[in-house]
Amino acid sequence: MTAAWTISGVKARQGRKLVLDAASLVVSPGEVVGVVGPNGAGKTSLLRAGLGLLPLASGEVWLGDQRLESLSAEARAALVGYLPQDRRVAWNLPAEMLASLGAIDLPEAQARALARERLARVGAADLAARGVLDMSGGERARVLLARLLTTRAPLLVADEPIAGLDPDAQLLTLDLLRAEAAAGAAVVVTLHDLSLAARCCDRVAVIDGGRVVAEGAPGLALSPEILARVFKLDGALVETPAGPVLAARRL
């Protein structure tokens, strides 16, 4: 099976700072991969570099079997949907219209109908006619998630999609992304909650200092050694009926 996204040996800078140092990640259809790490470790930089939004100093990126730089903007949009960490919206568009912008390949009426269906999936059907600047941060986050889902792209990339959400909305968001993976999409999500990363991701990639320093099943990638070295935590994942939970204290 061809990987949906291949990031290979990527180096990148922001100004004079090296933010990625030979970082690599491979994501296959049908899986959810969590990218975790301390603040400033390079999580967002890895996503942006892999989407062509941060210039590469070296390395290469592939979307499916095509090199990223060979693809037009339209071709990239058909292959990957991106939900950035920044939830700012410039115009007070109705939620239905904003969500429909993810379906740029469809006629307007079909895009609006799809947007309404996706808004219902994220629990925001009642927000369809409301302007997104008149919403709470959590409500706007649901609308932006609906826009991501309207893309129907084979690769979905979400940067901190659960930040600032209440527990129910966090679980709903991750459940919806898992459902997309079950339907065949490749899903990549950055998270700070290591318990939820272990519970909801098939694989976890730990990034520190711009490098992927551990990768694999959550129990392996989030080993006590990695928790101590990268996160400065004395702890381990503990199995519970609801799934793994991080039990830890600061070193």
C-alpha positions in Angstrom: 0.0 0.0 0.0 1.3 3.4 -1.0 1.8 5.8 2.0 -0.5 8.8 2.0 2.2 11.1 3.3 5.9 10.7 3.4 8.1 13.2 5.1 11.8 12.2 4.6 14.8 13.7 6.3 13.4 17.2 6.3 15.3 20.2 7.6 13.7 23.6 7.9 14.4 27.0 9.4 12.4 29.9 10.7 14.7 32.8 10.4 18.1 31.6 11.8 16.5 28.9 14.0 16.7 25.3 12.8 13.1 24.1 13.7 13.3 20.7 11.9 16.5 18.6 11.9 16.3 15.5 9.6 12.7 14.8 10.7 10.8 11.9 9.0 7.3 10.6 9.2 5.3 8.1 7.1 1.5 7.9 7.3 -0.6 5.2 5.7 -4.3 5.2 4.8 -6.6 4.0 7.5 -4.5 5.0 10.5 -4.5 7.9 13.0 -1.0 9.1 13.8 -0.5 11.4 16.8 2.4 13.9 16.8 3.3 14.9 20.4 6.1 16.8 22.0 6.9 19.7 24.3 6.1 23.3 23.4 8.4 24.5 20.7 9.6 21.0 19.8 8.6 21.3 16.1 5.2 19.7 15.9 3.5 22.5 13.9 6.7 23.0 11.9 6.6 19.4 10.8 3.1 19.7 9.6 3.7 23.0 7.8 6.9 21.6 6.1 5.0 18.5 5.0 2.3 20.7 3.5 4.6 23.0 1.6 3.8 25.9 3.9 7.4 26.1 5.4 10.3 26.0 2.9 12.6 23.0 3.2 16.4 23.4 3.6 16.7 19.7 2.7 14.7 16.5 2.5 11.6 15.6 0.5 7.9 15.2 0.9 5.5 13.0 -1.0 1.7 13.0 -1.1 0.9 9.5 -2.2 3.2 8.7 -5.1 3.8 12.3 -6.1 6.4 14.7 -4.9 4.9 17.7 -3.1 6.7 20.3 -5.2 5.4 18.8 -8.4 1.8 19.4 -7.4 -0.3 22.5 -8.2 -2.2 24.2 -5.3 -5.4 22.6 -6.7 -3.9 19.1 -6.8 -2.6 19.5 -3.2 -6.1 20.6 -2.0 -7.6 17.5 -3.5 -5.1 15.3 -1.7 -4.9 16.8 1.8 -7.2 18.8 4.1 -5.6 21.0 6.8 -7.0 22.3 10.0 -4.4 24.8 11.4 -3.9 25.6 15.1 -4.9 29.2 14.6 -8.7 29.5 14.6 -8.9 33.1 13.5 -11.4 33.9 10.8 -11.3 37.2 8.9 -15.0 37.5 7.9 -18.2 36.8 9.9 -19.4 34.2 7.4 -22.4 32.0 8.4 -21.1 28.6 9.6 -22.7 26.8 6.6 -20.9 28.9 4.1 -17.6 28.6 5.9 -17.9 24.8 6.2 -18.8 24.6 2.5 -15.5 26.1 1.5 -13.9 22.8 2.2 -15.8 21.4 -0.8 -14.4 23.7 -3.5 -14.7 20.9 -6.1 -18.5 20.8 -5.8 -21.2 23.1 -7.1 -22.4 25.5 -4.5 -25.7 23.8 -3.7 -24.0 20.4 -3.2 -21.2 22.0 -1.2 -23.8 23.7 1.1 -25.7 20.4 1.5 -22.5 18.6 2.4 -21.6 21.4 4.8 -25.0 21.0 6.6 -24.4 17.3 7.0 -20.9 17.8 8.3 -22.1 20.4 10.8 -24.6 17.9 12.1 -21.9 15.4 12.5 -19.9 17.7 14.7 -22.9 18.7 16.8 -23.2 22.2 15.3 -26.3 21.9 13.1 -28.0 24.7 15.0 -25.1 27.0 14.2 -25.5 26.8 10.4 -26.9 30.3 9.9 -24.9 32.0 12.7 -21.8 34.1 11.9 -18.6 32.5 13.1 -17.3 35.7 14.7 -20.5 35.6 16.9 -19.6 32.2 18.3 -17.6 31.0 21.3 -14.1 29.6 20.6 -15.4 26.0 21.1 -18.3 26.6 18.7 -16.0 28.0 16.0 -13.7 25.0 16.5 -16.6 22.7 15.6 -17.4 24.7 12.5 -13.7 24.6 11.3 -13.7 20.8 12.0 -16.8 20.5 9.8 -14.9 22.4 7.1 -12.0 19.9 7.3 -14.5 17.0 7.0 -16.1 18.6 3.9 -12.8 18.3 2.0 -13.2 14.4 1.8 -9.4 14.4 1.2 -7.5 11.1 1.6 -5.1 12.8 4.1 -6.5 14.9 6.9 -4.0 17.0 9.0 -5.3 18.6 12.2 -3.0 20.8 14.4 -4.2 20.8 18.0 -7.9 20.3 17.1 -9.0 19.7 20.7 -7.2 22.7 22.3 -9.7 24.7 24.4 -12.6 22.3 24.0 -14.6 20.8 26.8 -14.1 17.0 27.4 -17.1 15.9 25.5 -16.1 18.0 22.4 -12.5 16.7 22.7 -13.7 13.1 22.5 -16.2 13.8 19.8 -13.5 15.4 17.7 -11.1 12.5 18.0 -13.9 10.0 17.5 -14.8 11.8 14.2 -11.2 11.7 13.0 -11.0 8.0 13.9 -14.1 7.4 11.9 -12.5 9.1 8.9 -9.5 6.8 9.3 -11.8 3.8 9.5 -13.3 4.9 6.2 -9.8 4.8 4.6 -8.3 8.3 5.2 -4.9 8.9 6.7 -5.2 11.2 9.7 -2.5 13.1 11.5 -3.2 15.1 14.6 -1.0 17.0 17.0 -1.9 16.7 20.7 -0.6 17.8 24.1 -2.8 15.4 26.1 -0.7 12.2 26.1 -3.5 10.1 27.6 -5.8 11.0 24.7 -2.9 10.4 22.2 -2.5 7.0 23.7 -6.2 6.3 23.7 -7.1 7.5 20.2 -4.0 7.1 18.0 -2.8 3.9 16.3 0.8 5.3 16.3 2.5 8.1 18.1 5.5 10.1 16.9 7.4 12.0 19.6 9.2 15.1 18.4 11.9 16.9 20.4 14.3 19.5 19.2 13.0 19.2 15.6 13.7 15.5 15.5 11.3 12.5 15.7 12.9 10.7 18.6 10.4 7.9 19.1 7.7 6.4 17.0 5.4 3.4 17.2 2.4 2.1 19.1 1.5 4.5 22.0 2.8 2.1 24.7 6.2 2.0 23.0 6.6 5.6 21.9 5.4 6.9 25.2 7.7 4.7 27.3 8.8 5.8 30.8 12.2 6.5 29.3 10.8 8.9 26.6 8.5 10.5 29.2 11.5 11.2 31.4 13.9 12.4 28.6 11.5 14.4 26.4 8.6 15.5 28.7 10.6 15.6 32.1 8.0 13.3 33.7 8.3 10.4 36.0 5.5 8.2 35.0 3.9 5.6 32.7 0.8 4.8 30.8 -1.7 2.9 32.9 -4.4 0.7 31.4 -8.0 1.5 32.5 -11.4 0.3 31.3 -11.6 3.6 29.3 -8.2 3.2 27.8 -4.6 4.2 28.7 -4.1 7.1 31.1 -0.9 8.9 31.9 0.1 8.6 35.6 3.0 10.9 36.1 4.7 13.6 38.2 7.3 16.2 37.3 10.9 15.2 37.7 
